[in-house]
């Protein structure tokens, strides 16, 4: 299996866009859904699911479902450890600085903790309390744990039942069906607070994960004599995708007053439930990125982006404390921060992200073993330099062209 360096680079781009969205600087408005009503979070979750499907499907057929389940559950435990460390950071460092400095922004950030500290500390390890920005990892962990049975079921019974079930759950989210769940839990007497569970609606966002997992599965179960998705390269499909992307871009920036009364707050474009028009925007933009951006990243081989992407979950976890403290102490005060302060914030953010990626990459290279079967030593020389010596002709980019190396 060959590593897909362009997918690492794309994950690196998603990480930088998410950092720009979360960090309170002038870049925030430009990084927040710059290409229509699609955020980097959708791309990050989808690409992660695609990689899980691409990497672990062949391993499931070679080594069995138990092996895949063990590997993914081990990864989920590692991510859960990151989440616990972030919670500890919020309950100690963030809360302490809020008391010491009197920062209203930090008080607001951890408002539930300050109101009910015992409940918050007890509920957070079981994911019933998810402070802002700490609500993505729990969703990712849950989807990761569900991936082994979905891959196994898809290999035995086919993917149509899974895809139909995923679509029904997404439809339930659009109809606010989660309120029934909350009402049932409240009736049982459990102390569940809706506002404590984070912004992402898991019933809606599972559609992104299941879609990525399915496409990753298809990559390794396709007929080798034909492309996995022969319709992807058809001119009519690409023209339609381009037209939709342009349409949503014009709508996003209200060019010519287009749909000025309907914005991201509309249920059709809702980010947290993944509204139907947002799904259309995601699919059309994804086709364009697959067709145009991935081949370009495959050719350019940008080492910094690949470094960040190879260690995306560690980097994502590390950027959260910078965003929380930066927003509480600098970004959300009465007076806007100066350009110098914003520049220093970005330097700190990039420094933390690159340092964590470099350390994680060095650790992975040190522990890599060819006999492990799922990981090979990195081909990057030094922390930021891409190795262009691939030992042969470099194939074009695209999600469905060749196998993928994990890591």
QUIHUUR-V966036 format. One record per residue. RES is the residue in three letters. SS is DSSP state (hx for helix, st for strand, lp for the rest). PHI is phi in whole degrees, 0 to 359 (NA if undefined). OMEGA is omega as a letter, one per 40 degrees, with the letter a starting at -180 (999 if undefined). Layout:
BEGIN
res=RES ss=SS phi=PHI omega=OMEGA
res=RES ss=SS phi=PHI omega=OMEGA
END
This chain:
BEGIN
res=UNK ss=lp phi=NA omega=i
res=UNK ss=lp phi=263 omega=i
res=UNK ss=lp phi=285 omega=i
res=UNK ss=lp phi=264 omega=a
res=UNK ss=hx phi=294 omega=i
res=UNK ss=hx phi=293 omega=i
res=UNK ss=hx phi=288 omega=i
res=UNK ss=hx phi=301 omega=a
res=UNK ss=hx phi=297 omega=i
res=UNK ss=hx phi=295 omega=i
res=UNK ss=hx phi=298 omega=i
res=UNK ss=hx phi=298 omega=i
res=UNK ss=hx phi=298 omega=i
res=UNK ss=hx phi=301 omega=i
res=UNK ss=hx phi=297 omega=a
res=UNK ss=hx phi=294 omega=i
res=UNK ss=hx phi=294 omega=i
res=UNK ss=hx phi=295 omega=i
res=UNK ss=hx phi=298 omega=i
res=UNK ss=hx phi=296 omega=i
res=UNK ss=hx phi=288 omega=a
res=UNK ss=hx phi=275 omega=a
res=UNK ss=lp phi=280 omega=a
res=UNK ss=lp phi=281 omega=i
res=UNK ss=lp phi=227 omega=i
res=UNK ss=lp phi=294 omega=i
res=UNK ss=hx phi=290 omega=a
res=UNK ss=hx phi=306 omega=a
res=UNK ss=hx phi=293 omega=i
res=UNK ss=hx phi=282 omega=a
res=UNK ss=hx phi=276 omega=a
res=UNK ss=lp phi=278 omega=i
res=UNK ss=lp phi=54 omega=a
res=UNK ss=lp phi=286 omega=a
res=UNK ss=lp phi=247 omega=a
res=UNK ss=lp phi=119 omega=i
res=UNK ss=lp phi=267 omega=i
res=UNK ss=lp phi=221 omega=i
res=UNK ss=lp phi=254 omega=i
res=UNK ss=hx phi=293 omega=a
res=UNK ss=hx phi=297 omega=i
res=UNK ss=hx phi=300 omega=i
res=UNK ss=hx phi=295 omega=a
res=UNK ss=hx phi=295 omega=a
res=UNK ss=hx phi=293 omega=a
res=UNK ss=hx phi=298 omega=a
res=UNK ss=hx phi=295 omega=i
res=UNK ss=hx phi=298 omega=i
res=UNK ss=hx phi=294 omega=i
res=UNK ss=hx phi=299 omega=i
res=UNK ss=hx phi=294 omega=i
res=UNK ss=hx phi=300 omega=i
res=UNK ss=hx phi=297 omega=a
res=UNK ss=hx phi=290 omega=a
res=UNK ss=hx phi=280 omega=a
res=UNK ss=hx phi=266 omega=i
res=UNK ss=hx phi=296 omega=i
res=UNK ss=hx phi=297 omega=i
res=UNK ss=hx phi=295 omega=i
res=UNK ss=hx phi=295 omega=i
res=UNK ss=hx phi=284 omega=a
res=UNK ss=hx phi=274 omega=a
res=UNK ss=hx phi=242 omega=i
res=UNK ss=lp phi=102 omega=a
res=UNK ss=hx phi=294 omega=a
res=UNK ss=hx phi=296 omega=i
res=UNK ss=hx phi=296 omega=i
res=UNK ss=hx phi=297 omega=i
res=UNK ss=hx phi=300 omega=i
res=UNK ss=hx phi=296 omega=a
res=UNK ss=hx phi=295 omega=a
res=UNK ss=hx phi=289 omega=i
res=UNK ss=hx phi=292 omega=i
res=UNK ss=hx phi=297 omega=i
res=UNK ss=hx phi=294 omega=i
res=UNK ss=hx phi=296 omega=i
res=UNK ss=hx phi=297 omega=i
res=UNK ss=hx phi=296 omega=i
res=UNK ss=hx phi=294 omega=i
res=UNK ss=hx phi=297 omega=i
res=UNK ss=hx phi=297 omega=i
res=UNK ss=hx phi=301 omega=a
res=UNK ss=hx phi=297 omega=i
res=UNK ss=hx phi=296 omega=i
res=UNK ss=hx phi=296 omega=i
res=UNK ss=hx phi=294 omega=i
res=UNK ss=hx phi=298 omega=i
res=UNK ss=hx phi=300 omega=i
res=UNK ss=hx phi=299 omega=a
res=UNK ss=hx phi=294 omega=a
res=UNK ss=hx phi=285 omega=a
res=UNK ss=hx phi=248 omega=a
res=UNK ss=hx phi=291 omega=a
res=UNK ss=hx phi=296 omega=i
res=UNK ss=hx phi=296 omega=i
res=UNK ss=hx phi=295 omega=i
res=UNK ss=hx phi=294 omega=i
res=UNK ss=hx phi=298 omega=i
res=UNK ss=hx phi=291 omega=a
res=UNK ss=hx phi=291 omega=a
res=UNK ss=hx phi=265 omega=a
res=UNK ss=lp phi=72 omega=a
res=UNK ss=lp phi=293 omega=i
res=UNK ss=hx phi=293 omega=i
res=UNK ss=hx phi=297 omega=i
res=UNK ss=hx phi=289 omega=i
res=UNK ss=hx phi=300 omega=i
res=UNK ss=hx phi=295 omega=a
res=UNK ss=hx phi=299 omega=a
res=UNK ss=lp phi=252 omega=a
res=UNK ss=hx phi=301 omega=a
res=UNK ss=hx phi=295 omega=i
res=UNK ss=hx phi=296 omega=i
res=UNK ss=hx phi=290 omega=i
res=UNK ss=hx phi=285 omega=a
res=UNK ss=lp phi=222 omega=a
res=UNK ss=hx phi=297 omega=a
res=UNK ss=hx phi=296 omega=i
res=UNK ss=hx phi=296 omega=a
res=UNK ss=hx phi=297 omega=a
res=UNK ss=hx phi=294 omega=a
res=UNK ss=hx phi=284 omega=a
res=UNK ss=hx phi=277 omega=a
res=UNK ss=hx phi=295 omega=i
res=UNK ss=lp phi=295 omega=i
res=UNK ss=lp phi=261 omega=i
res=UNK ss=lp phi=67 omega=i
res=UNK ss=lp phi=272 omega=i
res=UNK ss=lp phi=227 omega=a
res=UNK ss=lp phi=231 omega=i
res=UNK ss=lp phi=300 omega=i
res=UNK ss=lp phi=306 omega=a
res=UNK ss=lp phi=73 omega=i
res=UNK ss=lp phi=257 omega=a
res=UNK ss=lp phi=253 omega=i
res=UNK ss=hx phi=274 omega=a
res=UNK ss=hx phi=300 omega=i
res=UNK ss=hx phi=302 omega=i
res=UNK ss=hx phi=296 omega=i
res=UNK ss=hx phi=298 omega=a
res=UNK ss=hx phi=298 omega=a
res=UNK ss=hx phi=298 omega=i
res=UNK ss=hx phi=294 omega=i
res=UNK ss=hx phi=295 omega=i
res=UNK ss=hx phi=293 omega=i
res=UNK ss=hx phi=279 omega=a
res=UNK ss=hx phi=294 omega=a
res=UNK ss=hx phi=303 omega=i
res=UNK ss=hx phi=295 omega=i
res=UNK ss=hx phi=292 omega=i
res=UNK ss=hx phi=297 omega=a
res=UNK ss=hx phi=293 omega=i
res=UNK ss=hx phi=295 omega=i
res=UNK ss=hx phi=297 omega=i
res=UNK ss=hx phi=287 omega=a
res=UNK ss=hx phi=267 omega=a
res=UNK ss=hx phi=248 omega=a
res=UNK ss=lp phi=92 omega=a
res=UNK ss=lp phi=264 omega=a
res=UNK ss=hx phi=299 omega=i
res=UNK ss=hx phi=300 omega=i
res=UNK ss=hx phi=293 omega=a
res=UNK ss=hx phi=294 omega=i
res=UNK ss=hx phi=295 omega=i
res=UNK ss=hx phi=298 omega=i
res=UNK ss=hx phi=296 omega=i
res=UNK ss=hx phi=297 omega=i
res=UNK ss=hx phi=292 omega=i
res=UNK ss=hx phi=296 omega=i
res=UNK ss=hx phi=297 omega=i
res=UNK ss=hx phi=296 omega=i
res=UNK ss=hx phi=299 omega=i
res=UNK ss=hx phi=295 omega=i
res=UNK ss=hx phi=296 omega=i
res=UNK ss=lp phi=268 omega=i
res=UNK ss=lp phi=58 omega=a
res=UNK ss=lp phi=293 omega=i
res=UNK ss=hx phi=295 omega=i
res=UNK ss=hx phi=297 omega=i
res=UNK ss=hx phi=297 omega=i
res=UNK ss=hx phi=296 omega=i
res=UNK ss=hx phi=297 omega=i
res=UNK ss=hx phi=296 omega=i
res=UNK ss=hx phi=294 omega=i
res=UNK ss=hx phi=294 omega=i
res=UNK ss=hx phi=296 omega=i
res=UNK ss=hx phi=295 omega=i
res=UNK ss=lp phi=281 omega=i
res=UNK ss=lp phi=87 omega=i
res=UNK ss=lp phi=277 omega=a
res=UNK ss=lp phi=280 omega=i
res=UNK ss=lp phi=262 omega=i
res=UNK ss=lp phi=245 omega=a
res=UNK ss=hx phi=300 omega=a
res=UNK ss=hx phi=290 omega=a
res=UNK ss=hx phi=270 omega=a
res=UNK ss=lp phi=267 omega=i
res=UNK ss=lp phi=89 omega=a
res=UNK ss=lp phi=273 omega=a
res=UNK ss=lp phi=282 omega=i
res=UNK ss=lp phi=271 omega=a
res=UNK ss=hx phi=296 omega=i
res=UNK ss=hx phi=297 omega=i
res=UNK ss=hx phi=279 omega=a
res=UNK ss=hx phi=284 omega=i
res=UNK ss=hx phi=298 omega=i
res=UNK ss=hx phi=298 omega=i
res=UNK ss=hx phi=296 omega=a
res=UNK ss=hx phi=293 omega=a
res=UNK ss=hx phi=297 omega=i
res=UNK ss=hx phi=297 omega=i
res=UNK ss=hx phi=294 omega=i
res=UNK ss=hx phi=296 omega=i
res=UNK ss=hx phi=296 omega=i
res=UNK ss=hx phi=295 omega=i
res=UNK ss=hx phi=295 omega=i
res=UNK ss=hx phi=297 omega=a
res=UNK ss=hx phi=300 omega=a
res=UNK ss=hx phi=300 omega=a
res=UNK ss=lp phi=254 omega=i
res=UNK ss=lp phi=237 omega=a
res=UNK ss=lp phi=278 omega=i
res=UNK ss=lp phi=286 omega=a
res=UNK ss=lp phi=295 omega=a
res=UNK ss=lp phi=276 omega=a
res=UNK ss=lp phi=222 omega=i
res=UNK ss=lp phi=300 omega=a
res=UNK ss=lp phi=293 omega=i
res=UNK ss=lp phi=230 omega=a
res=UNK ss=lp phi=297 omega=a
res=UNK ss=lp phi=279 omega=a
res=UNK ss=lp phi=297 omega=a
res=UNK ss=lp phi=272 omega=a
res=UNK ss=lp phi=292 omega=a
res=UNK ss=hx phi=303 omega=a
res=UNK ss=hx phi=298 omega=i
res=UNK ss=hx phi=295 omega=a
res=UNK ss=hx phi=292 omega=i
res=UNK ss=hx phi=295 omega=i
res=UNK ss=hx phi=296 omega=i
res=UNK ss=hx phi=297 omega=i
res=UNK ss=hx phi=299 omega=i
res=UNK ss=hx phi=298 omega=i
res=UNK ss=hx phi=293 omega=i
res=UNK ss=hx phi=298 omega=i
res=UNK ss=hx phi=297 omega=i
res=UNK ss=hx phi=301 omega=a
res=UNK ss=hx phi=290 omega=i
res=UNK ss=hx phi=296 omega=i
res=UNK ss=hx phi=298 omega=i
res=UNK ss=hx phi=293 omega=a
res=UNK ss=hx phi=302 omega=a
res=UNK ss=lp phi=258 omega=i
res=UNK ss=lp phi=53 omega=i
res=UNK ss=hx phi=295 omega=a
res=UNK ss=hx phi=69 omega=a
res=UNK ss=hx phi=72 omega=a
res=UNK ss=lp phi=296 omega=i
res=UNK ss=lp phi=49 omega=a
res=UNK ss=lp phi=298 omega=a
res=UNK ss=lp phi=273 omega=a
res=UNK ss=lp phi=241 omega=a
res=UNK ss=lp phi=236 omega=a
res=UNK ss=lp phi=298 omega=i
res=UNK ss=lp phi=285 omega=i
res=UNK ss=lp phi=292 omega=i
res=UNK ss=hx phi=302 omega=i
res=UNK ss=hx phi=291 omega=a
res=UNK ss=hx phi=241 omega=a
res=UNK ss=lp phi=302 omega=a
res=UNK ss=lp phi=286 omega=a
res=UNK ss=lp phi=284 omega=i
res=UNK ss=lp phi=261 omega=a
res=UNK ss=lp phi=62 omega=a
res=UNK ss=lp phi=302 omega=a
res=UNK ss=hx phi=299 omega=i
res=UNK ss=hx phi=290 omega=i
res=UNK ss=hx phi=295 omega=i
res=UNK ss=hx phi=298 omega=i
res=UNK ss=hx phi=299 omega=i
res=UNK ss=hx phi=297 omega=i
res=UNK ss=hx phi=298 omega=a
res=UNK ss=hx phi=294 omega=a
res=UNK ss=hx phi=295 omega=i
res=UNK ss=hx phi=292 omega=i
res=UNK ss=hx phi=298 omega=i
res=UNK ss=hx phi=297 omega=a
res=UNK ss=hx phi=292 omega=i
res=UNK ss=hx phi=297 omega=i
res=UNK ss=hx phi=294 omega=a
res=UNK ss=hx phi=280 omega=a
res=UNK ss=hx phi=247 omega=a
res=UNK ss=hx phi=284 omega=a
res=UNK ss=hx phi=299 omega=i
res=UNK ss=hx phi=300 omega=i
res=UNK ss=hx phi=294 omega=i
res=UNK ss=hx phi=293 omega=i
res=UNK ss=hx phi=296 omega=a
res=UNK ss=hx phi=281 omega=a
res=UNK ss=hx phi=287 omega=a
res=UNK ss=lp phi=52 omega=a
res=UNK ss=lp phi=273 omega=a
res=UNK ss=hx phi=299 omega=a
res=UNK ss=hx phi=297 omega=i
res=UNK ss=hx phi=296 omega=i
res=UNK ss=hx phi=295 omega=i
res=UNK ss=hx phi=299 omega=i
res=UNK ss=hx phi=296 omega=a
res=UNK ss=hx phi=292 omega=i
res=UNK ss=hx phi=297 omega=a
res=UNK ss=lp phi=238 omega=a
res=UNK ss=hx phi=297 omega=a
res=UNK ss=hx phi=288 omega=i
res=UNK ss=hx phi=295 omega=a
res=UNK ss=hx phi=294 omega=i
res=UNK ss=hx phi=299 omega=i
res=UNK ss=hx phi=298 omega=a
res=UNK ss=hx phi=287 omega=a
res=UNK ss=hx phi=282 omega=a
res=UNK ss=hx phi=295 omega=i
res=UNK ss=hx phi=302 omega=i
res=UNK ss=hx phi=296 omega=i
res=UNK ss=hx phi=293 omega=a
res=UNK ss=hx phi=295 omega=a
res=UNK ss=hx phi=290 omega=i
res=UNK ss=hx phi=297 omega=i
res=UNK ss=hx phi=291 omega=a
res=UNK ss=hx phi=285 omega=a
res=UNK ss=hx phi=259 omega=a
res=UNK ss=hx phi=235 omega=a
res=UNK ss=hx phi=281 omega=a
res=UNK ss=lp phi=247 omega=i
res=UNK ss=lp phi=275 omega=a
res=UNK ss=lp phi=298 omega=i
res=UNK ss=lp phi=259 omega=i
res=UNK ss=lp phi=296 omega=i
res=UNK ss=lp phi=290 omega=a
res=UNK ss=lp phi=283 omega=i
res=UNK ss=hx phi=304 omega=i
res=UNK ss=hx phi=296 omega=i
res=UNK ss=hx phi=296 omega=i
res=UNK ss=hx phi=296 omega=i
res=UNK ss=hx phi=296 omega=i
res=UNK ss=hx phi=295 omega=i
res=UNK ss=hx phi=299 omega=a
res=UNK ss=hx phi=293 omega=i
res=UNK ss=hx phi=297 omega=i
res=UNK ss=hx phi=296 omega=a
res=UNK ss=hx phi=299 omega=a
res=UNK ss=hx phi=295 omega=i
res=UNK ss=hx phi=297 omega=i
res=UNK ss=hx phi=296 omega=a
res=UNK ss=hx phi=299 omega=a
res=UNK ss=hx phi=289 omega=i
res=UNK ss=hx phi=295 omega=i
res=UNK ss=hx phi=297 omega=i
res=UNK ss=hx phi=297 omega=a
res=UNK ss=hx phi=295 omega=i
res=UNK ss=hx phi=295 omega=i
res=UNK ss=hx phi=295 omega=i
res=UNK ss=hx phi=295 omega=i
res=UNK ss=hx phi=296 omega=i
res=UNK ss=hx phi=295 omega=i
res=UNK ss=hx phi=295 omega=i
res=UNK ss=hx phi=293 omega=a
res=UNK ss=hx phi=290 omega=a
res=UNK ss=hx phi=261 omega=a
res=UNK ss=lp phi=292 omega=i
res=UNK ss=lp phi=220 omega=i
res=UNK ss=hx phi=302 omega=a
res=UNK ss=hx phi=286 omega=a
res=UNK ss=hx phi=293 omega=i
res=UNK ss=lp phi=84 omega=a
res=UNK ss=lp phi=232 omega=a
res=UNK ss=lp phi=211 omega=i
res=UNK ss=lp phi=237 omega=i
res=UNK ss=lp phi=304 omega=a
res=UNK ss=lp phi=294 omega=i
res=UNK ss=lp phi=264 omega=a
res=UNK ss=lp phi=273 omega=i
res=UNK ss=st phi=266 omega=a
res=UNK ss=lp phi=80 omega=a
res=UNK ss=lp phi=288 omega=a
res=UNK ss=lp phi=234 omega=a
res=UNK ss=st phi=254 omega=i
res=UNK ss=lp phi=278 omega=i
res=UNK ss=lp phi=271 omega=a
res=UNK ss=lp phi=273 omega=a
res=UNK ss=lp phi=276 omega=a
res=UNK ss=lp phi=272 omega=i
res=UNK ss=lp phi=75 omega=a
res=UNK ss=lp phi=164 omega=i
res=UNK ss=lp phi=294 omega=a
res=UNK ss=lp phi=272 omega=a
res=UNK ss=lp phi=286 omega=i
res=UNK ss=lp phi=289 omega=a
res=UNK ss=lp phi=279 omega=a
res=UNK ss=lp phi=125 omega=a
res=UNK ss=lp phi=290 omega=a
res=UNK ss=lp phi=241 omega=a
res=UNK ss=lp phi=250 omega=a
res=UNK ss=lp phi=199 omega=a
res=UNK ss=lp phi=292 omega=a
res=UNK ss=lp phi=229 omega=i
res=UNK ss=lp phi=267 omega=a
res=UNK ss=lp phi=282 omega=i
res=UNK ss=lp phi=122 omega=999
END
